[in-house]
């Protein structure tokens, strides 16, 4: 089956956060939104048909979690990631960000230090601070055109009393897919200090050709009692609005505490369309995903080529995973706020500016590549026309 990722789908009029709130958020009605991480592609055809079929039923009552959902989830991770997940370790949650917040509330106390690895997905910072915990920033180190973990600093942060590490794997925004060696070194350090790891693996399926995502639990099976893994089909298959995810907690004690915390905030049931869509995606979405990854990789190649030819002050970092380009804009010679303002007001392109992601993000912009090539080309044409000196 062929999939047309070049097709432009008009998302206006759907309450799209990305497209329908442009004027409200920026004051620029025709700005191209390349910031938020959802795709401008329709979900796989089998997912669309499954949702249509469920909608046609006409009754949308309270929805539980059928056995078929757990089977599809386990089969996907077993076949795609060589990860055998026990059904009893899965807790269905309404998204990865809510799950991370709930993990912080459940397994740490106010005032405790939680390690994050900036520049990193900024809701991590919000989750720590909004729950009255303290950020311990283990900043990634840039080495030429890639990024590494600073394990010596990480050990110091753990030694200073941190009780939890939130790992981003693959990493957003620097687009790293951590290698087995890197994850083994991280696991060894955490094992020595008995620290709890919350591993956000929402981009697990989006490793680019030539790179392999390794679930942390498969790299360090002896550490699984100290690992909480947050997963979802939402990034992979463009289901973010359906708000369904799986939180994998193998340790029975931690699992029970998290389940209790879910009940205290009234969580437990699901959106009927989310469950149906997730199951259909995991059962039938592999061919679509393979084509998607090739298209995103080609979009990154196109981005890099246009930057070399027409936007020499912008240098996209290598894309190992995710569909988010991390672009070095230091050569523009502008303050972050100034460059972002010119991108929005002169180019009418909305990117996420690097400082949003914390220390190490200065001088960078993040661009969403999960869009038809024509939209990407239009955005780059606009950016190429703005003055930066």
C-alpha positions as MATLAB code, in Angstrom:
seq = 'XXXXXXXXXXXXXXXXXXXXXXXXXXXXXXXXXXXXXXXXXXXXXXXXXXXXXXXXXXXXXXXXXXXXXXXXXXXXXXXXXXXXXXXXXXXXXXXXXXXXXXXXXXXXXXXXXXXXXXXXXXXXXXXXXXXXXXXXXXXXXXXXXXXXXXXXXXXXXXXXXXXXXXXXXXXXXXXXXXXXXXXXXXXXXXXXXXXXXXXXXXXXXXXXXXXXXXXXXXXXXXXXXXXXXXXXXXXXXXXXXXXXXXXXXXXXXXXXXXXXXXXXXXXXXXXXXXXXXXXXXXXXXXXXXXXXXXXXXXXXXXXXXXXXXXXXXXXXXXXXXXXXXXXXXXXXXXXXXXXXXXXXXXXXXXXXXXXXXXXXXXXXXXXXXXXXXXXXXXXXXXXXXXXXX';
ca = [
       0.000    0.000    0.000;
       1.249    3.454   -0.911;
       0.920    6.350    1.540;
       0.856    9.936    0.302;
       2.778   12.001    2.814;
       2.939   14.851    0.296;
      -0.806   15.427    0.623;
      -1.600   18.690    2.417;
      -4.494   18.283    4.833;
      -6.274   21.459    5.938;
      -6.376   21.187    9.727;
      -8.079   24.507   10.345;
     -11.545   24.319   11.809;
     -10.676   21.247   13.911;
      -9.640   23.111   17.098;
      -6.057   22.210   16.216;
      -3.693   23.709   18.805;
      -1.122   23.985   16.047;
      -3.197   25.638   13.319;
      -6.375   27.139   14.800;
      -4.774   29.146   17.591;
      -2.007   30.799   15.560;
      -3.450   34.302   15.618;
      -4.431   34.031   19.287;
      -0.944   32.889   20.321;
       1.226   35.003   18.023;
      -0.962   37.749   16.544;
       0.065   36.526   13.071;
      -2.816   34.715   11.307;
      -0.759   33.229    8.468;
       2.271   32.112   10.471;
       3.493   28.597    9.661;
       3.441   26.578   12.907;
       6.498   24.313   13.003;
       6.799   24.162   16.776;
       4.447   21.742   18.520;
       5.234   18.036   18.088;
       2.261   16.595   16.290;
       2.186   15.600   12.630;
       0.351   17.111    9.690;
      -0.206   13.610    8.292;
      -3.379   11.578    8.700;
      -3.064    8.535   10.922;
      -2.656    5.147    9.193;
      -5.755    4.172    7.152;
      -6.501    1.210    9.421;
      -6.580    3.551   12.406;
      -8.944    5.961   10.660;
     -11.263    3.096    9.722;
     -11.207    1.687   13.253;
     -12.182    5.065   14.710;
     -14.901    5.538   12.093;
     -16.310    2.115   12.886;
     -16.363    2.837   16.605;
     -17.932    6.267   16.029;
     -20.645    4.722   13.842;
     -21.819    2.684   16.827;
     -23.253    5.876   18.286;
     -22.882    5.050   21.979;
     -19.798    6.484   23.662;
     -20.122    5.313   27.238;
     -17.524    4.612   29.884;
     -14.692    2.601   28.380;
     -12.370    0.122   30.049;
      -9.247   -1.588   28.759;
      -9.983   -4.761   26.777;
      -7.630   -7.707   26.706;
      -7.104   -7.101   22.989;
      -5.497   -3.709   23.767;
      -2.919   -5.293   26.068;
      -2.232   -8.046   23.558;
      -1.633   -5.548   20.742;
       0.625   -3.403   22.940;
       2.708   -6.358   24.093;
       2.989   -7.778   20.586;
       4.170   -4.428   19.195;
       6.926   -3.973   21.723;
       7.930   -7.605   21.472;
       8.253   -7.601   17.688;
       9.505   -4.041   17.126;
      11.730   -3.563   20.175;
      12.432   -7.117   21.349;
      10.895   -6.187   24.692;
       8.710   -8.764   26.395;
       6.332   -6.825   28.618;
       4.158   -8.596   31.160;
       0.541   -7.540   30.996;
       0.348   -7.031   34.745;
       3.070   -4.356   34.546;
       1.039   -2.116   32.187;
      -1.031    0.774   33.533;
      -3.089    2.680   30.952;
      -2.649    6.427   31.428;
      -4.045    9.510   29.656;
      -0.687   10.587   28.242;
       3.016   10.498   29.014;
       3.180   13.984   30.565;
       0.368   13.213   33.052;
       2.117    9.930   33.871;
       5.415   11.711   34.587;
       3.663   14.241   36.823;
       1.911   11.448   38.675;
       5.170    9.538   39.110;
       6.769   12.637   40.633;
       3.854   13.075   43.021;
       3.831    9.388   43.967;
       7.513    8.558   44.374;
       9.111   11.810   45.549;
       8.363   14.414   48.202;
       8.144   18.218   47.926;
      11.581   19.784   48.004;
      13.393   16.689   46.723;
      15.776   16.981   43.789;
      14.875   15.418   40.449;
      17.465   15.090   37.696;
      16.707   16.092   34.122;
      19.174   16.323   31.236;
      18.833   19.656   29.440;
      18.439   20.851   26.847;
      15.332   18.683   27.196;
      11.580   18.595   26.601;
      10.382   21.564   28.629;
       7.323   19.884   30.252;
       9.906   17.957   32.313;
      10.854   21.248   33.961;
       7.227   22.196   34.441;
       6.495   18.809   36.018;
       9.296   19.175   38.555;
       8.605   22.779   39.465;
       4.802   22.612   39.435;
       5.008   19.770   41.946;
       7.274   21.786   44.252;
      10.363   19.680   43.602;
      13.818   21.011   42.743;
      15.477   20.618   39.337;
      18.950   19.086   39.335;
      20.202   19.847   35.829;
      22.620   17.266   34.434;
      23.362   19.217   31.260;
      24.237   17.290   28.122;
      27.623   18.026   26.605;
      27.955   18.983   22.960;
      30.780   17.215   21.136;
      31.065   18.562   17.593;
      27.648   17.869   16.039;
      26.362   15.448   18.647;
      25.520   15.381   22.346;
      26.728   13.142   25.164;
      25.666   12.503   28.728;
      27.942   13.908   31.413;
      28.047   10.850   33.674;
      30.517   12.344   36.134;
      28.216   15.291   36.734;
      25.235   12.917   36.889;
      26.896   10.929   39.663;
      27.589   14.153   41.532;
      23.940   15.167   41.193;
      22.800   11.802   42.544;
      25.324   12.067   45.372;
      23.896   15.476   46.267;
      20.595   13.828   47.167;
      18.540   13.500   43.978;
      15.868   10.826   44.271;
      14.695   10.460   40.655;
      16.104   10.723   37.134;
      13.830   11.525   34.208;
      15.445   10.086   31.090;
      14.393   11.200   27.610;
      15.037    8.312   25.199;
      15.197    9.022   22.290;
      16.090   12.514   23.347;
      13.944   15.529   22.508;
      15.172   18.000   21.294;
      18.770   16.951   20.508;
      17.495   13.946   18.474;
      19.887   11.421   19.989;
      19.126    7.708   20.055;
      21.194    6.535   22.991;
      23.525    3.613   22.241;
      23.682    0.404   24.252;
      27.007    1.503   25.747;
      25.591    4.860   26.851;
      22.544    3.251   28.431;
      24.632    0.558   30.120;
      26.877    3.224   31.655;
      23.840    5.173   32.821;
      22.263    2.032   34.276;
      25.450    1.048   36.112;
      25.623    4.445   37.758;
      21.951    4.381   38.772;
      22.317    0.811   40.053;
      25.158    1.845   42.371;
      23.063    4.626   43.862;
      19.651    2.912   43.764;
      17.955    5.882   42.090;
      14.500    5.617   40.518;
      14.438    6.176   36.735;
      11.414    7.449   34.843;
      12.212    6.749   31.188;
      10.157    8.751   28.696;
      10.254    6.586   25.565;
       7.395    8.216   23.661;
       9.666    8.572   20.588;
      10.781    4.916   20.762;
       9.324    4.012   17.362;
      10.843    7.067   15.659;
      14.487    6.008   15.444;
      15.723    6.923   11.986;
      17.055    4.305    9.565;
      20.481    3.190   10.764;
      19.643    3.717   14.445;
      17.978    1.356   16.909;
      16.069    2.410   19.995;
      16.769    0.201   22.997;
      14.198    0.259   25.821;
      16.125    0.893   29.018;
      14.538   -2.131   30.675;
      15.969   -4.426   27.980;
      19.465   -2.997   28.471;
      19.345   -3.329   32.250;
      16.877   -6.124   33.092;
      18.309   -6.466   36.600;
      17.322   -2.831   37.209;
      13.707   -3.179   36.093;
      12.412   -2.805   39.663;
      13.784    0.760   39.594;
      12.556    1.681   36.099;
       9.232    3.228   35.133;
       8.810    3.433   31.355;
       6.351    5.825   29.748;
       5.222    4.885   26.238;
       2.476    5.854   23.811;
       1.487    5.445   20.166;
       0.665    9.151   20.045;
       3.884   10.476   18.473;
       4.345    7.434   16.242;
       0.890    7.423   14.664;
      -0.278   11.024   15.278;
      -2.814   10.173   17.993;
      -1.888   12.875   20.533;
      -5.428   14.229   20.774;
      -6.788   10.809   21.767;
      -4.749   10.838   24.980;
      -3.781    7.228   25.524;
      -0.482    5.887   26.823;
       0.968    2.957   28.728;
       3.104    3.257   31.835;
       5.203    0.140   32.394;
       6.002   -0.559   36.050;
       7.378   -4.091   36.655;
       7.923   -3.733   40.415;
       4.718   -4.793   42.200;
       5.165   -2.308   45.035;
       5.719    0.696   42.778;
       2.944   -0.534   40.499;
       0.463   -0.654   43.380;
       1.428    2.814   44.614;
       1.047    4.303   41.141;
      -2.340    2.603   40.714;
      -3.484    4.045   44.022;
      -2.337    7.497   42.924;
      -4.341    7.091   39.704;
      -7.458    6.399   41.763;
      -6.924    9.390   44.044;
      -7.189   11.739   41.049;
     -10.085    9.854   39.480;
      -8.208    8.229   36.608;
      -8.743    4.699   35.352;
     -11.106    4.708   32.388;
     -10.196    5.725   28.842;
     -11.352    7.618   25.801;
     -13.112    4.964   23.647;
     -11.509    6.263   20.472;
      -8.030    6.298   22.026;
      -8.181    2.621   22.933;
      -9.521    1.626   19.503;
      -6.973    3.782   17.649;
      -4.012    2.559   19.706;
      -4.933   -1.071   19.176;
      -5.398   -0.612   15.426;
      -2.091    1.270   15.158;
      -0.155   -1.419   17.001;
      -1.771   -4.196   14.970;
      -1.617   -2.650   11.503;
       0.700    0.377   11.492;
       4.141   -1.102   10.803;
       4.219   -0.563    7.015;
       2.905    2.975    7.402;
       5.579    3.694   10.016;
       8.381    2.419    7.794;
       7.290    4.781    5.008;
       6.889    7.636    7.483;
      10.434    7.255    8.793;
      11.847    7.336    5.269;
       9.838   10.490    4.520;
      10.975   12.283    7.675;
      14.576   11.321    6.990;
      14.210   12.758    3.487;
      12.711   15.936    4.953;
      15.770   16.303    7.179;
      18.063   15.795    4.191;
      16.087   18.444    2.312;
      16.324   20.812    5.307;
      20.093   20.362    5.540;
      20.525   20.983    1.820;
      18.471   24.183    1.801;
      20.311   25.453    4.867;
      23.669   24.901    3.178;
      22.528   26.705    0.027;
      20.296   29.500    1.292;
      20.409   29.738    5.106;
      24.107   29.353    5.925;
      23.635   30.558    9.514;
      21.414   27.541   10.275;
      23.076   24.151   10.800;
      20.728   21.203   11.508;
      22.214   18.630   13.860;
      22.157   14.958   12.762;
      18.713   13.394   13.201;
      19.007   10.000   14.920;
      15.466    9.903   16.269;
      12.196   11.849   16.648;
      10.843   14.038   13.841;
      12.214   17.221   15.406;
      15.177   19.022   13.856;
      17.570   20.685   16.309;
      19.110   23.595   14.413;
      22.264   25.424   15.473;
      21.717   29.136   14.774;
      24.745   30.571   16.550;
      26.144   31.784   13.234;
      23.220   34.213   12.906;
      24.948   36.300   15.562;
      21.665   37.247   17.217;
      20.254   36.896   20.687;
      17.708   34.093   20.928;
      14.816   36.443   21.551;
      15.784   38.623   18.596;
      16.103   35.692   16.202;
      12.809   34.176   17.346;
      11.076   37.516   16.885;
      12.432   37.844   13.344;
      11.419   34.294   12.503;
       7.877   34.960   13.704;
       7.359   38.510   12.502;
       9.516   38.668    9.354;
       9.506   35.067    8.114;
       6.113   34.234    9.656;
       7.450   30.859   10.822;
       6.912   29.661   14.376;
       9.667   27.460   15.816;
      10.467   26.520   19.410;
      13.424   28.573   20.578;
      16.262   26.701   22.227;
      16.238   28.365   25.663;
      12.782   26.869   26.298;
      14.580   23.533   26.687;
      16.868   24.775   29.443;
      20.651   25.174   29.749;
      22.465   24.246   26.539;
      19.555   25.290   24.339;
      20.887   28.783   23.732;
      21.502   29.513   20.060;
      19.242   26.699   18.809;
      15.783   26.439   17.282;
      13.624   23.291   17.100;
      11.630   22.588   13.931;
       8.944   19.944   13.385;
       9.664   17.949   10.211;
       6.488   15.821   10.301;
       4.768   17.742    7.547;
       4.413   17.562    3.757;
       7.558   18.650    1.935;
       5.710   21.599    0.385;
       5.017   23.083    3.827;
       8.642   22.604    4.849;
       9.808   24.208    1.598;
       7.502   27.188    2.146;
       8.828   27.681    5.674;
      12.460   27.516    4.560;
      11.816   29.927    1.707;
      10.404   32.404    4.184;
      13.308   31.942    6.616;
      15.867   32.378    3.831;
      14.451   35.831    3.124;
      14.950   37.379    6.541;
      17.961   39.553    7.465;
      20.077   38.241   10.325;
      22.979   40.703   10.403;
];
